[in-house]
Amino acid sequence: MLRLTSRFWVDAYLTRLRAEGILGFVVAHGDDTAGAVLVKLNTLDGFATLFQRSFDLMLDMRRWVELTSGAEVDVEATVATQRGFDPDLWVIEVEDRQGRHMLNDEGLS
């Protein structure tokens, strides 16, 4: 199975967000080839949700799962902890009051 580089996926994701009028930007630039990606959804009301890509053994596929959610400051603390473990980590922040992140759309999982 062919895998996309992290940089290619991030660029494509940001392009899809822009096409829908959703603001997204890179907070931390990880390894271009194989860095893991976290997506923080900021609903601009003091709350946020952090997503990570995980492999589902039962379904034999990758999917996005919620790592944590709650007060934005707490979610940011989790991001900082994760970055401390993995210096190659990408962090993408999505800002949308409606809570749209498009991670479950076809082609992004």
Backbone as CSV, one residue per row, in Angstrom:
resi,resn,N_x,N_y,N_z,CA_x,CA_y,CA_z,C_x,C_y,C_z
1,MET,0.840,-1.176,0.000,0.000,0.000,0.000,0.892,1.248,0.000
2,LEU,0.623,2.162,-0.893,1.365,3.399,-1.012,0.931,4.368,0.084
3,ARG,1.914,4.958,0.771,1.604,5.935,1.822,2.043,7.318,1.368
4,LEU,1.238,8.290,1.665,1.575,9.673,1.353,2.559,10.207,2.390
5,THR,3.411,11.134,1.972,4.278,11.777,2.951,3.427,12.687,3.830
6,SER,3.920,12.962,5.000,3.187,13.840,5.919,2.992,15.216,5.304
7,ARG,4.031,15.747,4.681,3.957,17.091,4.077,2.881,17.143,3.002
8,PHE,2.811,16.114,2.155,1.809,16.073,1.090,0.406,16.062,1.690
9,TRP,0.193,15.220,2.730,-1.130,15.127,3.361,-1.513,16.467,3.983
10,VAL,-0.580,17.099,4.699,-0.871,18.380,5.350,-1.245,19.429,4.305
11,ASP,-0.467,19.516,3.238,-0.771,20.492,2.186,-2.154,20.241,1.580
12,ALA,-2.472,18.983,1.317,-3.784,18.641,0.747,-4.911,18.966,1.729
13,TYR,-4.697,18.674,3.009,-5.705,18.951,4.031,-5.986,20.451,4.130
14,LEU,-4.937,21.253,4.190,-5.117,22.698,4.272,-5.822,23.246,3.036
15,THR,-5.540,22.678,1.882,-6.221,23.092,0.648,-7.707,22.756,0.709
16,ARG,-8.052,21.561,1.213,-9.463,21.176,1.352,-10.185,22.084,2.334
17,LEU,-9.525,22.430,3.426,-10.131,23.343,4.391,-10.408,24.702,3.753
18,ARG,-9.416,25.246,3.050,-9.597,26.555,2.399,-10.744,26.524,1.405
19,ALA,-10.890,25.416,0.680,-11.971,25.292,-0.302,-13.342,25.375,0.354
20,GLU,-13.428,25.018,1.627,-14.690,25.065,2.376,-14.811,26.335,3.209
21,GLY,-13.832,27.222,3.099,-13.862,28.465,3.874,-13.525,28.273,5.335
22,ILE,-12.767,27.236,5.645,-12.368,26.937,7.020,-10.901,27.322,7.182
23,LEU,-10.586,28.058,8.242,-9.218,28.490,8.492,-8.428,27.357,9.128
24,GLY,-7.292,27.046,8.540,-6.393,26.036,9.092,-4.961,26.457,8.845
25,PHE,-4.085,26.172,9.801,-2.690,26.554,9.637,-1.782,25.620,10.426
26,VAL,-0.516,25.616,10.039,0.489,24.770,10.677,1.011,25.482,11.921
27,VAL,0.889,24.828,13.057,1.409,25.350,14.318,2.817,24.808,14.551
28,ALA,3.030,23.542,14.202,4.344,22.905,14.338,4.613,22.089,13.089
29,HIS,5.728,22.370,12.443,6.124,21.670,11.216,6.957,20.464,11.617
30,GLY,6.402,19.288,11.410,7.100,18.059,11.749,7.949,17.546,10.606
31,ASP,8.332,16.290,10.697,9.126,15.654,9.651,8.312,15.572,8.366
32,ASP,8.891,16.034,7.256,8.181,16.069,5.979,7.762,14.696,5.488
33,THR,8.544,13.693,5.784,8.281,12.372,5.230,7.357,11.523,6.097
34,ALA,7.673,11.427,7.366,6.942,10.462,8.191,6.477,10.997,9.536
35,GLY,6.398,12.298,9.707,5.952,12.836,10.985,4.484,12.565,11.233
36,ALA,4.142,12.241,12.463,2.740,12.062,12.843,2.061,13.431,12.828
37,VAL,0.734,13.427,12.696,-0.029,14.678,12.606,-1.099,14.716,13.690
38,LEU,-1.155,15.829,14.423,-2.253,16.118,15.338,-3.039,17.272,14.740
39,VAL,-4.360,17.216,14.870,-5.216,18.310,14.404,-5.994,18.825,15.600
40,LYS,-5.801,20.117,15.865,-6.524,20.767,16.967,-7.663,21.582,16.359
41,LEU,-8.874,21.268,16.760,-10.053,22.013,16.325,-10.399,23.024,17.402
42,ASN,-10.257,24.293,17.067,-10.555,25.386,17.992,-11.890,25.987,17.549
43,THR,-12.890,25.899,18.422,-14.212,26.428,18.081,-14.375,27.894,18.491
44,LEU,-13.286,28.506,18.915,-13.230,29.944,19.206,-14.170,30.389,20.327
45,ASP,-14.485,29.446,21.212,-15.322,29.757,22.366,-14.642,29.330,23.671
46,GLY,-13.313,29.142,23.589,-12.555,28.717,24.755,-12.387,27.215,24.860
47,PHE,-12.970,26.489,23.904,-12.893,25.030,23.911,-12.229,24.530,22.635
48,ALA,-11.643,23.335,22.735,-10.961,22.748,21.592,-11.012,21.223,21.700
49,THR,-10.750,20.575,20.571,-10.662,19.123,20.507,-9.393,18.783,19.740
50,LEU,-8.670,17.780,20.220,-7.438,17.352,19.585,-7.641,15.960,19.005
51,PHE,-7.303,15.821,17.718,-7.454,14.551,17.015,-6.091,13.988,16.636
52,GLN,-6.015,12.665,16.647,-4.825,11.981,16.147,-5.270,10.831,15.261
53,ARG,-4.399,10.457,14.362,-4.712,9.346,13.469,-4.274,8.057,14.138
54,SER,-5.148,7.076,14.109,-4.888,5.822,14.791,-5.254,4.666,13.874
55,PHE,-4.604,3.530,14.081,-4.918,2.351,13.284,-5.935,1.510,14.036
56,ASP,-7.059,1.223,13.393,-8.119,0.401,13.975,-7.891,-1.040,13.535
57,LEU,-7.456,-1.886,14.457,-7.158,-3.277,14.130,-8.405,-4.055,13.704
58,MET,-9.536,-3.732,14.298,-10.774,-4.450,13.960,-11.217,-4.166,12.520
59,LEU,-11.038,-2.926,12.088,-11.452,-2.546,10.738,-10.307,-2.594,9.740
60,ASP,-9.086,-2.825,10.232,-7.890,-2.879,9.392,-7.737,-1.611,8.561
61,MET,-7.869,-0.468,9.244,-7.748,0.809,8.550,-7.352,1.913,9.525
62,ARG,-6.865,3.003,8.971,-6.554,4.178,9.784,-7.789,5.057,9.878
63,ARG,-7.933,5.705,11.037,-9.039,6.646,11.209,-8.627,7.686,12.240
64,TRP,-9.328,8.809,12.206,-9.054,9.888,13.145,-9.852,9.656,14.419
65,VAL,-9.186,9.780,15.555,-9.839,9.606,16.849,-9.552,10.826,17.719
66,GLU,-10.446,11.078,18.646,-10.281,12.192,19.573,-9.257,11.807,20.633
67,LEU,-8.213,12.611,20.749,-7.200,12.391,21.780,-7.640,13.040,23.085
68,THR,-8.157,14.261,22.991,-8.663,14.967,24.161,-9.553,16.115,23.708
69,SER,-10.373,16.600,24.612,-11.184,17.791,24.335,-11.458,18.488,25.652
70,GLY,-11.816,19.752,25.553,-12.113,20.522,26.761,-11.658,21.952,26.593
71,ALA,-11.295,22.575,27.703,-10.822,23.956,27.667,-9.590,24.034,26.768
72,GLU,-9.528,25.092,25.967,-8.422,25.215,25.016,-7.063,25.164,25.712
73,VAL,-6.953,25.755,26.860,-5.675,25.760,27.576,-5.253,24.333,27.941
74,ASP,-6.200,23.484,28.292,-5.890,22.087,28.622,-5.490,21.302,27.376
75,VAL,-6.163,21.571,26.271,-5.825,20.903,25.010,-4.421,21.328,24.574
76,GLU,-4.103,22.609,24.740,-2.752,23.098,24.409,-1.698,22.413,25.266
77,ALA,-2.002,22.137,26.521,-1.058,21.433,27.398,-0.802,20.025,26.877
78,THR,-1.844,19.375,26.363,-1.675,18.043,25.784,-0.808,18.108,24.530
79,VAL,-1.022,19.128,23.702,-0.190,19.315,22.509,1.275,19.471,22.922
80,ALA,1.533,20.299,23.924,2.905,20.522,24.387,3.539,19.224,24.881
81,THR,2.764,18.426,25.600,3.268,17.140,26.086,3.605,16.224,24.922
82,GLN,2.707,16.135,23.952,2.936,15.277,22.784,4.167,15.731,22.002
83,ARG,4.341,17.039,21.848,5.512,17.561,21.140,6.793,17.260,21.900
84,GLY,6.702,17.196,23.233,7.867,16.824,24.035,8.300,15.389,23.789
85,PHE,7.339,14.519,23.507,7.635,13.112,23.216,8.139,12.922,21.788
86,ASP,7.621,13.737,20.860,7.873,13.511,19.435,8.234,14.821,18.731
87,PRO,9.513,15.087,18.544,9.923,16.333,17.888,9.573,16.375,16.397
88,ASP,9.221,15.237,15.803,8.860,15.183,14.381,7.367,15.400,14.146
89,LEU,6.634,15.724,15.202,5.178,15.843,15.155,4.715,17.114,14.445
90,TRP,3.736,16.958,13.566,3.044,18.092,12.956,1.860,18.442,13.849
91,VAL,1.576,19.742,13.984,0.363,20.187,14.669,-0.337,21.169,13.741
92,ILE,-1.571,20.840,13.396,-2.408,21.683,12.545,-3.523,22.238,13.411
93,GLU,-3.749,23.537,13.348,-4.872,24.132,14.077,-5.945,24.537,13.077
94,VAL,-7.157,24.121,13.357,-8.326,24.459,12.551,-9.212,25.344,13.417
95,GLU,-9.616,26.487,12.876,-10.502,27.388,13.614,-11.835,27.458,12.897
96,ASP,-12.884,26.971,13.569,-14.204,26.988,12.968,-15.254,26.973,14.075
97,ARG,-16.063,28.011,14.122,-17.105,28.115,15.155,-18.137,26.993,15.053
98,GLN,-18.329,26.450,13.859,-19.296,25.375,13.659,-18.721,23.999,13.995
99,GLY,-17.434,23.926,14.289,-16.815,22.660,14.660,-16.480,21.769,13.475
100,ARG,-16.371,22.341,12.289,-16.037,21.537,11.102,-14.530,21.307,11.040
101,HIS,-14.153,20.067,10.745,-12.733,19.742,10.601,-12.460,18.880,9.383
102,MET,-13.462,18.269,8.797,-13.386,17.483,7.581,-12.541,16.206,7.681
103,LEU,-12.098,15.824,8.852,-11.221,14.659,8.985,-11.925,13.353,8.619
104,ASN,-13.234,13.325,8.736,-13.967,12.108,8.402,-14.391,12.044,6.953
105,ASP,-14.060,13.088,6.183,-14.398,13.102,4.762,-13.560,12.093,3.993
106,GLU,-14.103,11.584,2.912,-13.391,10.621,2.072,-12.065,11.213,1.608
107,GLY,-11.035,10.400,1.693,-9.715,10.815,1.240,-8.831,11.410,2.330
108,LEU,-9.385,11.706,3.494,-8.576,12.299,4.552,-8.248,11.349,5.685
109,SER,-8.842,10.187,5.690,-8.552,9.226,6.774,-7.376,8.378,6.434
